[in-house]
Amino acid sequence: MEILQLRYFLTTAKLEQMTKAAEQLNIAQPSLSKTISRLEEQVGVPLFDRNGRNIRLNAYGQAFLKRVENVFFELEEAEREIRDMAGLDRGIITLAVSLTNILPEMLGAFLAEHPDVQFHQVVEPIAVMQQMLQRGEIDMCLTFAELEGTDIESKTLRTEDVYLLVPDQHALYGRESVSLHELKDEAFIGLRPIFWFREMTDRLCLRKAGFTPRTTIEVDEVDAVLLLLKQGHGVAFAPDLAWRTRMDLGKNRVRITDMGGQVNLRLAWSNRHYLSAAAQKFQQFIMDYFANLKW
């Protein structure tokens, strides 16, 4: 059984059409058909159900497809590892984050020691980040959300309370604390419901005080939340790390007495995927960075 046969099978199985598969593989359709037929002879069963020109992956083919996908996954991982060992990879790290404001200082410190490393930043809802992590599309994820998966490992870097942030002219400005029940009629600025932090705060408000926050403005980025808040458009929930390095909101922060919610900033990665030498260095750097963080 040859790798070329498996690659041809993989493409055909994904498209379930010989003509399109042949075009994508840049080979003649008769050649593709013969290759698939020889592969079926080798495995001893048909992998596709055929009805004229139409083909459909059958139960044998579906089982075989899972194994073939694993073969190519392992080959890609092996290639990444060998390139890294041989020094052919300049060091590219793909990092998914929930909060972007913590990156400039952190990345600046790392790049001062490793100037040849390149970073690709990803900001997505947690469900998307988890899928990307499991598929090996990102190296690691820095998030407050709890990621699930048998191959996902994580380390807690920091634990924080959730505070209420209010504009300068708000009635609660200058208050030391507030209860959730006082916030029932407030207009909130928040992330869209697909984001984990929004789902968590909505759930806590409903459970602790019997209401779901009236979110009048929904955005995709924490920076937008804070800028709108500074302009007096509503109130917002946030942990310290959401605003500490962005703007001076120390006097706008109000402690919530009965929310009972804390968030853990975690670094997560997949133990199924190979981490390059650069990614491994950055992984340890992040852990040390937060261990020594003073605020």
GIWO-V394177 format. One record per residue. OMEGA is omega as a letter, one per 30 degrees, with the letter a starting at -180 (none if undefined). NEAR is the number of other ideal C-beta (glycine too) atoms within 8 Angstrom. Layout:
BEGIN
{{OMEGA	NEAR} {OMEGA	NEAR}}
END
This chain:
BEGIN
{{a	5} {l	5} {a	6} {l	7} {a	11} {l	13} {l	10} {l	15} {a	14} {l	12} {a	11} {l	15} {a	12} {a	7} {a	9} {l	9} {a	9} {a	11} {l	8} {l	8} {l	14} {l	12} {a	7} {l	8} {l	10} {l	4} {l	8} {a	6} {l	9} {l	6} {l	9} {a	15} {l	9} {l	8} {l	11} {l	13} {l	8} {l	9} {l	14} {l	12} {a	7} {a	7} {l	9} {l	5} {l	6} {a	9} {a	14} {l	13} {a	8} {l	7} {a	6} {l	4} {a	5} {l	7} {l	12} {l	8} {l	11} {a	10} {l	5} {a	10} {l	12} {l	9} {a	8} {a	11} {l	12} {l	8} {a	8} {l	12} {l	9} {l	8} {a	9} {l	11} {a	9} {l	8} {l	9} {l	9} {l	11} {l	8} {l	8} {a	11} {a	9} {l	8} {l	9} {l	13} {a	6} {l	6} {a	5} {a	5} {a	10} {l	6} {l	11} {a	11} {l	14} {a	10} {l	14} {a	15} {l	13} {l	10} {a	10} {a	10} {a	13} {a	10} {a	9} {a	7} {a	8} {a	10} {l	9} {l	8} {a	10} {a	11} {l	9} {l	6} {a	6} {a	10} {a	6} {a	6} {l	13} {a	8} {l	9} {a	8} {l	9} {l	11} {a	8} {l	8} {a	8} {a	12} {l	7} {l	8} {l	16} {l	13} {l	8} {l	12} {a	18} {l	11} {l	6} {a	11} {l	6} {a	12} {a	11} {a	16} {l	15} {a	15} {l	14} {a	11} {l	10} {a	6} {a	14} {l	5} {a	9} {a	3} {a	8} {l	14} {l	8} {l	10} {l	7} {a	8} {a	12} {l	9} {a	7} {l	10} {l	9} {a	13} {l	12} {l	13} {a	14} {l	10} {a	13} {a	7} {a	5} {a	9} {a	3} {a	11} {l	11} {l	4} {l	7} {a	4} {l	8} {l	12} {l	10} {a	12} {l	7} {a	7} {a	13} {a	7} {a	4} {l	9} {a	9} {l	13} {a	14} {l	14} {l	11} {a	9} {l	7} {l	6} {a	11} {a	11} {l	12} {a	13} {a	9} {a	10} {l	13} {a	11} {a	8} {l	13} {a	14} {a	10} {a	5} {a	10} {l	11} {l	4} {l	7} {a	6} {l	12} {a	8} {a	9} {l	7} {l	11} {a	7} {a	11} {a	6} {a	9} {l	11} {l	9} {l	9} {a	15} {l	16} {l	8} {l	12} {a	17} {l	10} {l	7} {a	8} {a	9} {l	12} {a	14} {l	12} {l	11} {l	12} {a	10} {a	10} {a	11} {a	12} {a	12} {a	8} {a	7} {a	9} {a	6} {l	4} {a	12} {a	5} {a	7} {a	11} {l	9} {l	13} {l	10} {a	13} {a	7} {a	9} {l	10} {a	5} {l	9} {l	7} {l	11} {l	10} {a	14} {l	15} {a	13} {l	12} {l	14} {l	11} {l	7} {a	6} {l	9} {l	7} {l	9} {l	13} {l	7} {a	13} {l	11} {l	9} {a	9} {l	15} {l	12} {l	8} {l	10} {a	13} {l	11} {a	8} {a	10} {l	10} {a	7} {a	6} {a	7} {a	3} {none	4}}
END
